[in-house]
Amino acid sequence: MLELTRITAGYDRRAPVVHDASLTIGPGESVGLLGPSGCGKSTLARVAALLHRPDAGTLTLDGRPVRGWRHRAPRELRTAVGVVFQQPRLSADPRLALRDLVAEPLRATGRRGEAADRVAELTPLVGLTADLLDRRPHEVSDGQLQRACLARALSLRPRWLVCDEMTAMLDASTTAALVAVVEAYRRDSGAGLLAVGHDRVLLECWCDRTVGWGEITGPDAPPRALADRPR
């Protein structure tokens, strides 16, 4: 299970953007988190991915309470979660060719010997052709770069995926292709998924269940966090 319990988080303790939020995702389950821009969805997604320490509350991953964040998290927990962000150009090292971008997590965790085979396995699955792999981010489109970022997220075979507005900057055909890749991986691996977004139609078509931001936040949450309730 991935359990977020009474999470309060933000970048200023005096004005948290997430207040008393709770959400549970089961193994193999896909959950869509629906809410308006600026409500705190991305901050909560970063907490779920062990990238942002909350001010209060707990994250439990596969039965283990998380006590360290980012590089202080145990490797077996840190590598259990794959993340795809909304803006690929902000999440990709501009110095790396796409093949090195995909292989980056493997090299960072001492599995360099697996990198070539894993890149060769993943890149056609996400729709990247061999001629693109030696190009750097500025030499490819947003859609091609996001394909590489999805392959990077899958490279360590995570048990959990967090897709934070993964398709917000993509056209309809690329969106459909990347959602299909995520669903194939989830089906084959049994991974759980948290898909964050503001597109109700996409999330309801994609996920097993969709929850509105107001459903997971506490009664004292700021009004902006309650702005998008399911109809």
N, C-alpha and C positions, 0 to 999 in steps of 0.2 A: 504494500500500500504506500501511496504518497499522501501524507496527511499534513495539511497546514491548519494549525489550531490557534485561533485568536491572534493572528499576526497583525502587529502594528509596525509600520516601516515607512521610511522616507529618507530625506537627506538633511533634515533639520528636525531635531527631536521636539521642537516647539510647535511644528506644523507638519505632522506626518501625512503622507498622501494615501496610505493604507491604514485603516483603523479597524482593529478587531475582526479581521477576515478569517473565515474557516472554510476549507474545501478539502474533500477527500476524493482520490482517484484510485480505482482498483487496478490490479495487473491486467493488462489487455484491454482496459477500458479507454475510450476516448471521450474527453470532456471538453466542451467549448465554453469559454468564459467570455461573455458578451458584455460590453460596456462602452460608454462614450469616450472620446479622446480626452485625456487628462485626468481620468478618474483614479488612476493608480494601477491599472492592469499590468503594465510592463514592470512596475516595481515588484508586484506580487510574483510575476513570472520569474524575475531574477532571484527572488527569495527561494522559489521552488527549485531553481537550477543551482542553488548553493553559491550564487554570485553576489548576493547582497545580504548582509546580516540584519535581521529585523531588530527593532528596538524592544519588542515584546512578542511573546508567543513562541510556539514550537513548530519545528518541521521534523516529521518522522518519516524516514525513508527505508522501506523494506524492514520495518520493525525496529530500526535503530534511530534514536533521537540524534539529530545533527547538532554538534557542538562546535564545529569549526567551519569556516566559510572560505570560499576561494581556495587558495593554496594551503590553507590550514586544515581543510577538510581531509579526512582519510581518503587515500587514492581510490579505494574500492567504492566509496560513495560518490566522490567527485566524478569519476568516470562512468558512473551508472546513469548519468543524465546527459543527453545530447540536446543542444540548443540551436535554434535557427532564429535569428533576429530579423526585425523589419527591414533595416537598411543594410544591405550587404556591403556597401562601400565603407561603412563605418565599422564593420566587424571583420573586415579582411585586411591583412597586412599588404599594403600596396607594393611591397618589394618582392612578394612571393609569386611565382608562377602558379597557375591553378593546380597542377599536380602536387606542388609542395604545400599549397593551402589545404588540400584534401588530406595529405599525409601528416599535417602538423600535429594533431593529437597523438598519433602513433609515435612520432619521434619524441614528443615531449614526455611520453610515459615509458620510454626505453624499449619501444617495440619497433625500432627502425627496420629490422629485418623483414617485418610483415608489410612494410609500406607499399612497395612496388606492386605486390599481388593484390592488396586491398584497393589501391587506386585503380588498378586495371579492372577489378570486379565492380566497383561502385560507379565509376564515371559513365559507362554506357547505361547503367540503370537510371541515372538522373538525367540522361539526355545530352551528355557532353561527348563530342567527337574528339578523336585523337589530336587533330590539328589545333584544338583549343587549349590543350593542357600545358603548352609551353608559353602561353600568353599570360600577361599580368592583368590585374583587375582593370586598369585603365584601357586595356585593349579589347575588352569584351563588354557585352550589354549587361544591363541590370539583371535580366532573366538568366543569362549564362552564368553570371557571378553567383546568383542565388542558388542555382543548381549545384555549383561547387560548394557553397556553404552548407547545403543540405547533405551532400556527400561527406563533408567534414564532420557534421553532426552524427552521422551514422558510422563513422570509421571505427569507433571503439565498440560497436555493437551494444549500444546503451539499452538498459531495461526501461528507461523512461525518456520521452521526448517532450520538449517544451518548444512550441512554435509560436513565437510572439509576433503577431501580425505578419507572418511569413509571406503572405501573398499580396500585401497591401500595395506594393509598387509594381505588380506584375499584370500582364494582360491575361485575358480569360483562358487562352490556350495553355500558357505557361502555368497558371494557377491550377488548372485541371491536371496537368502532367505532374506537378510536384505533390499535390494532394494524393494522387494515385501512387506515387513512390512511397509516401509516408504510410498509406494504408496497406500496401503490399508488405512493407517492413513490419508493421504492427501485426498483420495477420501471420506472418512467418515466424516472428520472434516472440510474440506475446507481450510486446512492450506496451506500457500505458502512455497515454498522450494527453497533454494539456495544450489546447489550441486557443490562443487569445486573439480576440478581434472585435470589430464593431459591425461586421457584416452578418446580420442575423441569418439571411438565406444560406450563405456559405456554411456557417457553423452548424446550422440545423441539418443541412444535407450531409455534412462531413462527419459529425460526431454522434456518439451513442446518446448523449444528452447534452443539453446546453443550459447553463445557469446564467442569470443576470447578475450584474455586479451588486445590486441591492439585496440579492438573496444570500450573499456570503458575508456581508459586512454587518457589524454590530449596530444596535439601535441608535447609538450616539454618533454614528458616522456623519461627516459633513454632508450637507444636502447634495453637493455635486456628485457624491459617490452613490446616490440613490436615484440618479436621473434616468436610468434605463432599466425599467422593470419589464419582464416578459408580458406580452399581452395575451 
